[in-house]
Amino acid sequence: MFKNTNTAIVLTDPQIEFLKPAGAGFGLTKDVLEKYNTIEHMIELVRQAKEKGYKVFISPHYFYPHDHKWQFGGAGEHMMLEQQMFARNSQYEPVVEGSGADFIEEMKPYLDENTIISSPHKIFGPESNDLALQLRKNGIDTVILGGMNANLCVDSHMRELIEDGFNVVVATDAIGAPGQEPMDAALTNFGFIADEVLTTEQVLEQL
Protein backbone atom coordinates (compact mmCIF):
# COMPACT_ATOMS: atom_id res chain seq x y z
CA MET A 1 0.00 0.00 0.00
CA PHE A 2 1.14 3.53 -0.77
CA LYS A 3 1.29 6.27 1.87
CA ASN A 4 0.52 9.93 1.26
CA THR A 5 3.46 10.92 3.45
CA ASN A 6 6.10 9.70 1.00
CA THR A 7 4.29 8.97 -2.28
CA ALA A 8 3.18 11.41 -4.98
CA ILE A 9 1.65 11.47 -8.42
CA VAL A 10 3.93 12.86 -11.15
CA LEU A 11 2.49 13.79 -14.54
CA THR A 12 4.54 14.80 -17.54
CA ASP A 13 2.99 17.22 -20.02
CA PRO A 14 -0.75 17.11 -19.20
CA GLN A 15 -1.08 19.82 -21.83
CA ILE A 16 -3.17 20.48 -24.90
CA GLU A 17 -0.36 19.85 -27.36
CA PHE A 18 -0.70 16.05 -27.41
CA LEU A 19 -3.99 15.57 -25.58
CA LYS A 20 -6.56 17.70 -27.41
CA PRO A 21 -7.51 18.34 -31.07
CA ALA A 22 -6.18 21.91 -30.84
CA GLY A 23 -2.68 20.55 -30.18
CA ALA A 24 -0.12 20.11 -32.93
CA GLY A 25 0.69 16.57 -31.77
CA PHE A 26 -2.84 15.27 -31.30
CA GLY A 27 -2.96 13.63 -34.73
CA LEU A 28 -0.18 11.31 -33.62
CA THR A 29 -1.66 10.38 -30.26
CA LYS A 30 -5.44 10.35 -30.64
CA ASP A 31 -5.81 6.62 -31.34
CA VAL A 32 -3.76 5.57 -28.33
CA LEU A 33 -5.51 8.13 -26.10
CA GLU A 34 -8.86 6.65 -27.09
CA LYS A 35 -7.74 3.03 -26.74
CA TYR A 36 -6.32 3.47 -23.23
CA ASN A 37 -8.74 6.19 -22.02
CA THR A 38 -5.63 8.11 -21.08
CA ILE A 39 -7.21 11.40 -20.06
CA GLU A 40 -9.93 9.75 -18.01
CA HIS A 41 -7.42 7.58 -16.16
CA MET A 42 -5.02 10.47 -15.61
CA ILE A 43 -7.74 12.66 -14.11
CA GLU A 44 -9.19 9.87 -11.99
CA LEU A 45 -5.73 9.16 -10.63
CA VAL A 46 -5.30 12.81 -9.68
CA ARG A 47 -8.83 13.16 -8.30
CA GLN A 48 -8.62 10.20 -5.96
CA ALA A 49 -5.07 10.98 -4.94
CA LYS A 50 -6.11 14.51 -3.99
CA GLU A 51 -9.05 13.20 -1.97
CA LYS A 52 -6.68 10.95 -0.02
CA GLY A 53 -4.12 13.64 0.72
CA TYR A 54 -1.46 12.88 -1.86
CA LYS A 55 0.48 15.66 -3.55
CA VAL A 56 0.59 15.95 -7.32
CA PHE A 57 3.66 17.13 -9.23
CA ILE A 58 3.56 18.28 -12.84
CA SER A 59 6.64 18.43 -15.05
CA PRO A 60 5.52 20.60 -18.00
CA HIS A 61 7.11 21.18 -21.37
CA TYR A 62 7.58 24.83 -22.37
CA PHE A 63 9.59 26.49 -25.10
CA TYR A 64 10.33 30.22 -25.03
CA PRO A 65 11.52 32.39 -27.94
CA HIS A 66 15.16 32.07 -26.90
CA ASP A 67 14.93 28.26 -27.15
CA HIS A 68 14.31 28.61 -30.88
CA LYS A 69 17.87 29.90 -31.23
CA TRP A 70 19.42 26.58 -30.20
CA GLN A 71 22.15 25.63 -32.67
CA PHE A 72 21.74 21.85 -32.61
CA GLY A 73 19.39 19.12 -31.47
CA GLY A 74 17.79 15.79 -32.16
CA ALA A 75 14.86 14.97 -34.42
CA GLY A 76 12.29 15.31 -31.65
CA GLU A 77 13.61 18.71 -30.62
CA HIS A 78 13.59 19.97 -34.17
CA MET A 79 10.04 18.75 -34.72
CA MET A 80 8.72 20.48 -31.59
CA LEU A 81 10.54 23.73 -32.26
CA GLU A 82 9.65 23.87 -35.94
CA GLN A 83 5.99 23.24 -35.20
CA GLN A 84 5.97 25.80 -32.36
CA MET A 85 4.89 23.11 -29.91
CA PHE A 86 4.58 23.99 -26.21
CA ALA A 87 5.36 27.58 -27.21
CA ARG A 88 5.07 30.47 -24.79
CA ASN A 89 5.56 34.10 -25.72
CA SER A 90 7.73 34.88 -22.72
CA GLN A 91 8.89 33.56 -19.37
CA TYR A 92 7.24 36.62 -17.83
CA GLU A 93 3.79 36.25 -19.34
CA PRO A 94 1.08 33.71 -18.49
CA VAL A 95 0.47 30.76 -20.78
CA VAL A 96 -1.96 31.69 -23.54
CA GLU A 97 -5.24 30.01 -22.63
CA GLY A 98 -6.13 27.24 -25.05
CA SER A 99 -2.66 27.13 -26.61
CA GLY A 100 -0.70 23.92 -26.93
CA ALA A 101 1.29 24.83 -23.83
CA ASP A 102 -1.85 25.23 -21.69
CA PHE A 103 -2.97 22.50 -19.31
CA ILE A 104 -6.04 20.56 -20.40
CA GLU A 105 -9.25 21.86 -18.84
CA GLU A 106 -9.87 18.62 -16.96
CA MET A 107 -6.64 19.19 -15.01
CA LYS A 108 -7.25 22.80 -14.01
CA PRO A 109 -9.62 22.13 -11.05
CA TYR A 110 -6.77 20.24 -9.38
CA LEU A 111 -4.14 22.98 -9.69
CA ASP A 112 -4.21 23.92 -6.00
CA GLU A 113 -1.63 24.39 -3.26
CA ASN A 114 -0.92 20.65 -3.21
CA THR A 115 -0.08 20.57 -6.90
CA ILE A 116 3.55 21.49 -7.46
CA ILE A 117 4.41 22.58 -10.99
CA SER A 118 8.13 22.21 -11.59
CA SER A 119 10.18 24.38 -13.86
CA PRO A 120 9.90 23.13 -17.45
CA HIS A 121 11.84 20.23 -18.83
CA LYS A 122 13.34 21.15 -22.16
CA ILE A 123 13.96 17.99 -24.13
CA PHE A 124 12.51 14.81 -22.63
CA GLY A 125 13.82 14.16 -19.12
CA PRO A 126 13.79 16.07 -15.82
CA GLU A 127 17.56 16.59 -15.72
CA SER A 128 17.15 20.26 -16.68
CA ASN A 129 14.32 21.12 -14.27
CA ASP A 130 13.74 21.09 -10.51
CA LEU A 131 11.37 18.12 -10.26
CA ALA A 132 13.71 15.95 -8.18
CA LEU A 133 14.45 18.86 -5.83
CA GLN A 134 10.74 19.56 -5.35
CA LEU A 135 10.03 15.89 -4.66
CA ARG A 136 12.81 15.57 -2.10
CA LYS A 137 11.92 18.86 -0.37
CA ASN A 138 8.41 17.46 0.07
CA GLY A 139 9.65 14.18 1.56
CA ILE A 140 8.72 12.08 -1.46
CA ASP A 141 10.64 8.91 -2.28
CA THR A 142 8.01 7.04 -4.31
CA VAL A 143 6.53 8.34 -7.55
CA ILE A 144 3.46 7.16 -9.44
CA LEU A 145 4.14 8.29 -12.99
CA GLY A 146 1.76 9.11 -15.83
CA GLY A 147 1.40 11.59 -18.67
CA MET A 148 2.73 12.13 -22.16
CA ASN A 149 4.44 10.71 -24.17
CA ALA A 150 5.16 7.12 -23.14
CA ASN A 151 8.30 6.50 -25.19
CA LEU A 152 9.72 10.00 -24.77
CA CYS A 153 9.08 12.19 -21.70
CA VAL A 154 7.52 9.49 -19.52
CA ASP A 155 10.29 7.01 -20.27
CA SER A 156 12.97 9.66 -19.75
CA HIS A 157 11.45 10.79 -16.45
CA MET A 158 11.21 7.19 -15.27
CA ARG A 159 14.87 6.50 -16.02
CA GLU A 160 16.24 9.67 -14.45
CA LEU A 161 14.10 9.43 -11.31
CA ILE A 162 15.19 5.82 -10.80
CA GLU A 163 18.83 6.79 -11.31
CA ASP A 164 18.26 9.56 -8.76
CA GLY A 165 17.12 7.09 -6.12
CA PHE A 166 13.32 7.26 -6.31
CA ASN A 167 10.94 4.30 -6.40
CA VAL A 168 8.97 4.66 -9.63
CA VAL A 169 5.61 3.05 -10.34
CA VAL A 170 4.23 3.55 -13.85
CA ALA A 171 0.45 3.79 -14.32
CA THR A 172 0.38 2.31 -17.80
CA ASP A 173 -3.10 3.41 -18.89
CA ALA A 174 -2.66 6.98 -17.60
CA ILE A 175 -0.13 7.45 -20.40
CA GLY A 176 -0.42 8.18 -24.11
CA ALA A 177 1.97 7.83 -27.02
CA PRO A 178 2.34 8.85 -30.68
CA GLY A 179 1.11 5.49 -31.95
CA GLN A 180 0.81 1.89 -30.79
CA GLU A 181 4.36 0.92 -31.74
CA PRO A 182 5.92 3.63 -29.51
CA MET A 183 3.47 2.67 -26.75
CA ASP A 184 4.48 -0.99 -26.98
CA ALA A 185 8.17 -0.09 -26.90
CA ALA A 186 7.62 2.05 -23.81
CA LEU A 187 5.61 -0.64 -22.05
CA THR A 188 8.48 -3.06 -22.63
CA ASN A 189 10.94 -0.60 -21.11
CA PHE A 190 8.66 0.11 -18.15
CA GLY A 191 8.51 -3.61 -17.42
CA PHE A 192 12.31 -3.90 -17.36
CA ILE A 193 13.13 -0.67 -15.53
CA ALA A 194 10.30 0.60 -13.28
CA ASP A 195 9.95 -0.66 -9.73
CA GLU A 196 6.37 -1.61 -10.51
CA VAL A 197 4.00 -1.40 -13.48
CA LEU A 198 0.29 -1.09 -12.64
CA THR A 199 -2.97 -0.03 -14.22
CA THR A 200 -4.72 3.03 -12.84
CA GLU A 201 -7.27 0.76 -11.16
CA GLN A 202 -4.49 -1.17 -9.43
CA VAL A 203 -2.85 2.06 -8.28
CA LEU A 204 -6.12 3.37 -6.88
CA GLU A 205 -6.67 0.19 -4.92
CA GLN A 206 -3.38 0.85 -3.09
CA LEU A 207 -3.81 4.55 -2.37
N, C-alpha and C positions, 0 to 999 in steps of 0.2 A: 504493500500500500504506500502511496505517496503521502507526503506531509507538506502542508502549506508553509511550514517554517523554513524549508530548505529546497523546495521544488517550485519551478515557475514554468509558465508557457512562454515559448519564444516563437514568434512568427517573422518570417522573412517576406518582405514586399507584399503586404496585403493591400495592394494599390490597384488602381484602375487599369494600369498599363497592360497587365496580362489577365485580369480577372473580369473585365467588362467590355462590351462591344465598342465603347469609345476608345479603348486602349489600342495602341499600335501593335501589340503582341497578341491580342485576343484571338486572331485568326489561327494562330499556331496552337493555342491551348484549349479552345472551346470544347473540343470533343472529349478530352481527358477530364476537364472540369465537370462536364455533364455526366460522364461515366462514373466518376468517383464521388460526385456530389461535394466537391471540394469546398465551395463557399459555405454550404450548409454545415458541414462537419467542422470547418474552421471556427465558425461563429458559435456553434454549440459547445465546442471545446472551451472557447473564451467565456461564454455565458456561464456555464456550470463552474468553471474554475473561479470566476469572480464571485459567484454565490458562496463558494466554499472558502473564500479568503486567500486564494492564490494570486500572486502578482503576475502580470502579463508584460512581456518585453517585446518591443517591435524593433527590428533592424531594417530600416527602410533603404530604398535605393533612390538617390537624388543625383542629378547632374546639374551643375551651374555653368554659366557661360565660360568661365575660365577653364573648365574641364574639356571644352571643345578645342582647346589649343594644345592638347597632349600631342606629342610628336611620334608616338608609336603605341601599338596595342594589338591585342588578339582579335580574332574574327568577331567574337561576341561583343567586345568593346566597340569595335567599329560599327557594328550593326546598330547598337543602342544609340551611339552618338549621332550617326548619320540620320537615323529616324527620329531624332529628338525625343527619345524615350526618357521617362522619368525627369523631364526637363523642368527646372525652376528658373525664374527670371533673375533671381538674386538670392544670396544667403540672408539678406536683410528684409526680404518681403515674404509674406505668407504664401503658401502653396496656392496656386490658382484652383479654385473650386471646380471640380469636374474634369480637371486635366489628368493626364496619365500618371502624374506624380501624386495625385490626391489619394487618400485612403478611400476604400469602397464605403458606401453609405452604411452598410450593415455593421461595419466595424466602429463607426463613429460614436454610437451610444456607450461604448466601453472605453473610450479614451478619457479616463478619469485619473485621479491621483495615484492609483495603483497600477497604472499602465505607464511603463517607462519607455520612452522612445529614444533609442540611442542615436548618436550621430550617424550619418549615412555611411553605408559601405559603398565602395566605389567600383569594384569589379565584380567579384562574386562572394568572397569570404569576409569575415568580420575582423581580419587582421588590421584594417585601416580605420576601424571605428572603436567606440568605447563600450561595446556590448559586454565583453568579459569583465571589465572594470565595474560596470553597473551591476552585473550579476553578483560579483564577489562582494561589493559594498552593501548589497542587500541580503547577504548570507545565503546565497543560492549555490548549491553544488550539483543539483540535478535539473536537467532541462528537458521539457517535452516540446519537441520541435515540429513545426508545420510551416506552410506557406508556399511561396513560389521561388524559383522553379526547381523541381525535384533534382534534376541532374546538374544544376548550376549552383544557384545560391544556397539551396537547402543542403545539398551535398557538401558544398564548401564550408558552410557553417558547422555542419556535423563534424567534419574532419578537424577543423581548427579548435572547436570547443573540446573535443575529445583529447586532442594533443595538449590542450591547456588545462587538463585535469578535471573536466566536468563529466558527470554521467549524462549520457544523451539517449533519450528515448524518442524514436521517430513515430509520429502518428501518420501512418501511410496514406490514409484517405482524407487527410486534411492538407493535402499537398496536390499541386497540379504540375503539369509539364508540357513542353511544346511537342506533344505527340506521344503515342504509346511506346514507341521504341526508346526514346529518352526516359520515359517513366519506368520501363522495365529495367533499363540499365541502372537507374538510380535505386530501384528496389533491391536489385542484386547487391549493390554497394552497401545499402543500409543493413542488409542481412549480415554482411561480413564485418562491418565496422561499428555500427551503433551498439550500445549496451543492451538495448531491447527494441524490438519492432512490434508495434501494436496498432490495432485499428482505433479510431476515435472511441467507439463503444467500449473497447477494452480499457482504454485510458480512463474514461469516465467512471468505470466500475471501481477503479483504484484511487480516485480522488477523495 
